Amino acid sequence: YYTDPLRPARTEAASAVANYVNPADYEEAQQAEIKTIVDNAKKDIEAAKTADEIKAIEAAAKAELDKIETAEEMALIKAIGETNLVARSKAVTLKNGKKAIKITWYDKNGKEVKFEGVEIFRSTKRYSGFGKEPIYVSKSGVYYNTAIEAGTKYYYKVRGYVLVNGEKVYTDYSTKAWRTAE
């Protein structure tokens, strides 16, 4: 009579992988993918020769499961793709007397999307010069650009983003807003 010394580790790892996600939180296609990952992990765990190998298989399976978007995340990605941002600008004087250009944005389609942040890009050219890095990332619905020079025309565009599985998912860039600094 043979007793597998790794049986407790195998059982624990297989259970941990099987219970790592709730398939009900996922759409049908993702549920099939989850089942495949779990089934393959269970087979690999049974074939493993050491406890370290079992732990590595469990970790790899969990990492694969982490990459699958839930139904909620997929709906968020869809909403981001359907967002049509419009940027607006206005010359303002702040309470301290400093001149600024106020940038606001909204979704032309009326959709309400809660962004993790909105990136604001600026250029003095209408079609280029915005760069790859934003001048500011806002968590609110407004930005006051005070680094301006009187008589210079500034162009602004924005894009919102949300985080899905730790990755930024962006909207398209907004329409451009422009204003000549006073």
Secondary structure as a PSIPRED ss2 file (coil, helix, strand):
# PSIPRED VFORMAT (PSIPRED V4.0)

   1 Y C   1.000  0.000  0.000
   2 Y C   1.000  0.000  0.000
   3 T C   1.000  0.000  0.000
   4 D C   1.000  0.000  0.000
   5 P C   1.000  0.000  0.000
   6 L C   1.000  0.000  0.000
   7 R H   0.000  1.000  0.000
   8 P H   0.000  1.000  0.000
   9 A H   0.000  1.000  0.000
  10 R H   0.000  1.000  0.000
  11 T H   0.000  1.000  0.000
  12 E H   0.000  1.000  0.000
  13 A H   0.000  1.000  0.000
  14 A H   0.000  1.000  0.000
  15 S H   0.000  1.000  0.000
  16 A H   0.000  1.000  0.000
  17 V H   0.000  1.000  0.000
  18 A H   0.000  1.000  0.000
  19 N C   1.000  0.000  0.000
  20 Y C   1.000  0.000  0.000
  21 V C   1.000  0.000  0.000
  22 N C   1.000  0.000  0.000
  23 P H   0.000  1.000  0.000
  24 A H   0.000  1.000  0.000
  25 D H   0.000  1.000  0.000
  26 Y C   1.000  0.000  0.000
  27 E C   1.000  0.000  0.000
  28 E H   0.000  1.000  0.000
  29 A H   0.000  1.000  0.000
  30 Q H   0.000  1.000  0.000
  31 Q H   0.000  1.000  0.000
  32 A H   0.000  1.000  0.000
  33 E H   0.000  1.000  0.000
  34 I H   0.000  1.000  0.000
  35 K H   0.000  1.000  0.000
  36 T H   0.000  1.000  0.000
  37 I H   0.000  1.000  0.000
  38 V H   0.000  1.000  0.000
  39 D H   0.000  1.000  0.000
  40 N H   0.000  1.000  0.000
  41 A H   0.000  1.000  0.000
  42 K H   0.000  1.000  0.000
  43 K H   0.000  1.000  0.000
  44 D H   0.000  1.000  0.000
  45 I H   0.000  1.000  0.000
  46 E H   0.000  1.000  0.000
  47 A H   0.000  1.000  0.000
  48 A C   1.000  0.000  0.000
  49 K C   1.000  0.000  0.000
  50 T C   1.000  0.000  0.000
  51 A H   0.000  1.000  0.000
  52 D H   0.000  1.000  0.000
  53 E H   0.000  1.000  0.000
  54 I H   0.000  1.000  0.000
  55 K H   0.000  1.000  0.000
  56 A H   0.000  1.000  0.000
  57 I H   0.000  1.000  0.000
  58 E H   0.000  1.000  0.000
  59 A H   0.000  1.000  0.000
  60 A H   0.000  1.000  0.000
  61 A H   0.000  1.000  0.000
  62 K H   0.000  1.000  0.000
  63 A H   0.000  1.000  0.000
  64 E H   0.000  1.000  0.000
  65 L H   0.000  1.000  0.000
  66 D H   0.000  1.000  0.000
  67 K C   1.000  0.000  0.000
  68 I C   1.000  0.000  0.000
  69 E C   1.000  0.000  0.000
  70 T C   1.000  0.000  0.000
  71 A H   0.000  1.000  0.000
  72 E H   0.000  1.000  0.000
  73 E H   0.000  1.000  0.000
  74 M H   0.000  1.000  0.000
  75 A H   0.000  1.000  0.000
  76 L H   0.000  1.000  0.000
  77 I H   0.000  1.000  0.000
  78 K H   0.000  1.000  0.000
  79 A H   0.000  1.000  0.000
  80 I H   0.000  1.000  0.000
  81 G H   0.000  1.000  0.000
  82 E H   0.000  1.000  0.000
  83 T C   1.000  0.000  0.000
  84 N C   1.000  0.000  0.000
  85 L E   0.000  0.000  1.000
  86 V E   0.000  0.000  1.000
  87 A E   0.000  0.000  1.000
  88 R E   0.000  0.000  1.000
  89 S E   0.000  0.000  1.000
  90 K E   0.000  0.000  1.000
  91 A E   0.000  0.000  1.000
  92 V E   0.000  0.000  1.000
  93 T E   0.000  0.000  1.000
  94 L C   1.000  0.000  0.000
  95 K C   1.000  0.000  0.000
  96 N C   1.000  0.000  0.000
  97 G C   1.000  0.000  0.000
  98 K C   1.000  0.000  0.000
  99 K E   0.000  0.000  1.000
 100 A E   0.000  0.000  1.000
 101 I E   0.000  0.000  1.000
 102 K E   0.000  0.000  1.000
 103 I E   0.000  0.000  1.000
 104 T E   0.000  0.000  1.000
 105 W E   0.000  0.000  1.000
 106 Y E   0.000  0.000  1.000
 107 D E   0.000  0.000  1.000
 108 K C   1.000  0.000  0.000
 109 N C   1.000  0.000  0.000
 110 G C   1.000  0.000  0.000
 111 K C   1.000  0.000  0.000
 112 E C   1.000  0.000  0.000
 113 V C   1.000  0.000  0.000
 114 K C   1.000  0.000  0.000
 115 F C   1.000  0.000  0.000
 116 E C   1.000  0.000  0.000
 117 G E   0.000  0.000  1.000
 118 V E   0.000  0.000  1.000
 119 E E   0.000  0.000  1.000
 120 I E   0.000  0.000  1.000
 121 F E   0.000  0.000  1.000
 122 R E   0.000  0.000  1.000
 123 S E   0.000  0.000  1.000
 124 T C   1.000  0.000  0.000
 125 K C   1.000  0.000  0.000
 126 R C   1.000  0.000  0.000
 127 Y C   1.000  0.000  0.000
 128 S C   1.000  0.000  0.000
 129 G C   1.000  0.000  0.000
 130 F C   1.000  0.000  0.000
 131 G C   1.000  0.000  0.000
 132 K C   1.000  0.000  0.000
 133 E C   1.000  0.000  0.000
 134 P C   1.000  0.000  0.000
 135 I C   1.000  0.000  0.000
 136 Y E   0.000  0.000  1.000
 137 V E   0.000  0.000  1.000
 138 S E   0.000  0.000  1.000
 139 K C   1.000  0.000  0.000
 140 S C   1.000  0.000  0.000
 141 G C   1.000  0.000  0.000
 142 V E   0.000  0.000  1.000
 143 Y E   0.000  0.000  1.000
 144 Y E   0.000  0.000  1.000
 145 N E   0.000  0.000  1.000
 146 T C   1.000  0.000  0.000
 147 A C   1.000  0.000  0.000
 148 I C   1.000  0.000  0.000
 149 E C   1.000  0.000  0.000
 150 A C   1.000  0.000  0.000
 151 G C   1.000  0.000  0.000
 152 T C   1.000  0.000  0.000
 153 K E   0.000  0.000  1.000
 154 Y E   0.000  0.000  1.000
 155 Y E   0.000  0.000  1.000
 156 Y E   0.000  0.000  1.000
 157 K E   0.000  0.000  1.000
 158 V E   0.000  0.000  1.000
 159 R E   0.000  0.000  1.000
 160 G E   0.000  0.000  1.000
 161 Y E   0.000  0.000  1.000
 162 V E   0.000  0.000  1.000
 163 L E   0.000  0.000  1.000
 164 V E   0.000  0.000  1.000
 165 N C   1.000  0.000  0.000
 166 G C   1.000  0.000  0.000
 167 E E   0.000  0.000  1.000
 168 K E   0.000  0.000  1.000
 169 V E   0.000  0.000  1.000
 170 Y E   0.000  0.000  1.000
 171 T C   1.000  0.000  0.000
 172 D C   1.000  0.000  0.000
 173 Y C   1.000  0.000  0.000
 174 S C   1.000  0.000  0.000
 175 T C   1.000  0.000  0.000
 176 K C   1.000  0.000  0.000
 177 A E   0.000  0.000  1.000
 178 W E   0.000  0.000  1.000
 179 R E   0.000  0.000  1.000
 180 T E   0.000  0.000  1.000
 181 A C   1.000  0.000  0.000
 182 E C   1.000  0.000  0.000
